[in-house]
Amino acid sequence: MNEQEQQKDKFWLYVGLTLFVILAGIFMVKQSENEKFAPIKQQIDAENAEMNIRVLN
């Protein structure tokens, strides 16, 4: 009975570690995408600021 309990504990440890690795991988990919597209976002923001001209009468 003691061996079954230890196997069950290891199972949940493996599940937890696998979930952590997957979530860490997704987070790293998202950070990489944000860094890659940051200059493009800055350019779009600059263009929007230039186009935001109000005409006063």
N, C-alpha and C positions, 0 to 999 in steps of 0.2 A: 504494500500500500504506500509506503514511503517513496518508492521509486516512481510510482505514478504521479504523486504530488510534485516531485521534483521535475518530471518531464513536463507537466502542465505549466509550472512556473517558467521553465525555459521556453516553452511555446509562446507565452505571452511576452517574454523578453524579446524573442525573435520578431514577433509581430510589432512590438513597440519600436525596436531598432529599425526595422524595415520602413515603417511609417515615418520615422524621423528622417531617414536617409532620403526618402522620396520627397518629403516636404522641404528639406534643405536644398535638394536639387532644383525643385520648382522655384524656390526663393532666389537661388543664385542665377537661374536663367532669367527671371524677371528683372533682377538688378542689372544684369548684363544688357538686356534690351533697353532699359531706361537710360543707361549710360551711352549706349550706341545712338539712340535717337535724340539725346539732349540737344546737340547742336541744331538739328532740324526743328525741334520745338522752339528753340530760341529764335531761329530765323522766321518761323511762322508768327511768333509773338511780335517780333519787330515789324514785320510786314503789316500785321493787323493794327499796330500802333500808328504806322505811317498812313494807313488808309482811313483811320478814324479822325476825319477832319470835319469839323462843324462849321457850317457857313452861317455867319451872323448877319442879319439885315440891319 
